[in-house]
Amino acid sequence: GGGRHCRPTMADQKGLVTTAYASAPHHRYQKKRCRPQRAAACTVSRMMLSTAMLLGHIQNAPLGVSAIMKTQLTWVNGIGHNLEHMNLPTSVISKLFGGAEPEFCHNPTAMTSESDYVGYLGDLTQAGTQKLGRITAEVDALVGHLKAALSRVGEKGRIIHIAHSQGALITSLAARRLERSELRRIEVIAFGGAAALRRCVETPFARCVNYYSVNDPLLALVPSAEKALRSGFLGVCSRGLPSDEPEFVFLTPRGGDPLLDHGLMGPTYLQALEWEGRRFQRLYQPISHRAARTMSVYLVFALQGLLASLKVLLRNTIIAFILFVQDVNAHVYAATVDIVKTVLRPLILLIKILHDVLTESIRIMKGKEKFEQISTSDATCTTLSS
């Protein structure tokens, strides 16, 4: 809008420069433009304001209602993921969402190794055909995955579905194969999506948020997201359906590398995952669950600290005991050497002298010569032999 709508606002609580926009109907202020010298300030102000709206909505989410609403976390990956690559994001999502167990729908890759560029091009080609509206086996697999999850949570349950990169494109195609009554029980959270997920009459998701890093390469492939980024107009209506939070959320890159910031486990989208995890815990997990989990975490930390202290104590005790034994052994050895030198050696020498004296006395008493005589024959033999 005009300059009077460009008043500065507070950034989010973490102090991060994060931006958010929503697609909104054109209104009379859109014809006005900020003066060139104030355009940047206007854009930053809108970014901060819409981010504050999103974070405020997350922070002020009502306390847990999972006692009356069963939930299920699901997520679908982008390109270049084999089954082993699914383990880390799944565990991270579970941790950020209060221990909830997410179920993934694997979008397989044609890559056989990290350096398989031919397989990578195959993934890109497949995504290109999906971008043109082609329904592939991956789309059908996600449809079945979501239907099964909806069946498990029941009519009053809620699916919280996370989609990354190509996964958002597959989700947008899968939404066409789901009933509107099913979509109303699904919340979609997209990160760096190859397609923007929209909450509208045709796809009336329970909730829809698209997160994009402003340096995400896929922004160039999603006109609606790029338009929202360039326009800077705030709004919380999703194409005719009322909403209390932005539909697009643009994030300042935290890694500085487009490929790193595009990754779901990269520093940019990981921060947004933390926000969504806090919202999920406040909204869908009861206080008792969160309290028990917090207590268990503190208990684990306490036990780890206790074990570490015991380890240090035992280590120091054992080391002290070993040093004590070594010191005692050294003193005993030194004392033994001293005894041998000062007592035993003279005693042995005295005993030897006494033995010699006694032996000589006995010889004299018996009248034996000190040296034995050698006979003449023995002397002659000895002379001849020599």
Beta strands, then each sheet from edge to edge (+ up, - down):
strand 1: 18-21
strand 2: 71-76
strand 3: 103-105
strand 4: 158-164
strand 5: 186-191
strand 6: 207-213
strand 7: 248-251
sheet 1: 1+ 7- 6- 5- 4- 2- 3-
end
